Amino acid sequence: MNNGCICCTVRGDLIRILSGLMKRADQLDAIIVETTGLADPAPVAQTFFVDQEVADRTKLDSIVTVADAVHLHTQLGEHHEAEEQIAFADVVLLNKTDLIKNTSLETVEARIRKINPYAKIIPTAHCEAPLDEIVGLNAFSLDRVLEVEPDFLDSDHDHDHEHDDDITSISLVSDSPLDFEKFQTWFGKLLQTKGQDILRSKGILNFTDIDERYVFQGVHMLMDGSPMGAWPENDPRSSRVVFIGRDIENMGLKEGFEACKIA
């Protein structure tokens, strides 16, 4: 790529390279895009959704972040990009765990959980991890939201809020059905006006006029959503949405979500 730095090049460079690789797709198992340590992962992730040719011929499998267990606390304090990379991650490889004590490791894991409660943390030494735990995860599939998020579905708190410095995560739950039009209007306006600060979002929703579970997942202002099959028998039809981002405590998320409930 131009100047070798994916975080500093226009997205067109990545599109051009992906298009070239697709000419020999039969020789590839996967494409791994490695950014620099201080890269914003958003432009890379969005490329797989925004460009139609790339979206038609590839899919974003997952976002994997490597975190230094020894220096993470300092890095989070000095570089906001480090927080954003963890907030975006589907998987965090917590490296150098062989160099710290168990009590310190628990503290580091807790710090990561405050930023992103939903990422899978894999403790490693020398970044050695089973390949099937970081590749082939299909993390951006709507089916995957249903398959790998038991905590996402089973939280005991209606409004769970985790905060760490600039990055906040919030989970909202409703046992009452939602109005589809009200939700669509609220959520569309929210992404249009605040999407730049919403790093990741996902939800499983119970709409009064839709018999199936409605599942969505988003990156910034880009969102994919669809009905995803019947609700499990004997399970309550409750809605849950999760947001991870900056300054989301001032977006009126709880009030907006509550206003979408059927009166």
Buried (B, 14 or more C-beta within 10 A) or exposed (E): EEEEEBBEBEBEBBBEBBBEBBEEEEEEEEEEBEBEEBBBBBBBBBBBBEBEEBEEEBEBBBBBBBBBBBEBBEBBEEEBBBBBBBBBBBBBBBBBBEEBEEEBBEBBBEBBBBBBBBBBBBBBEEEEBEEEEBBEBBBBBBEBBBEBBEEBBEBEEEEBBBEBEBBBBBBBBBEBBBBBEBBBBBBEEBBEEBBEBBBBBBBBBBBEEEEEBBBBBBBBBBBBBEBBEEBEEEEEBBBBBBBBBBEBEEBBBBEBBEBBBEE
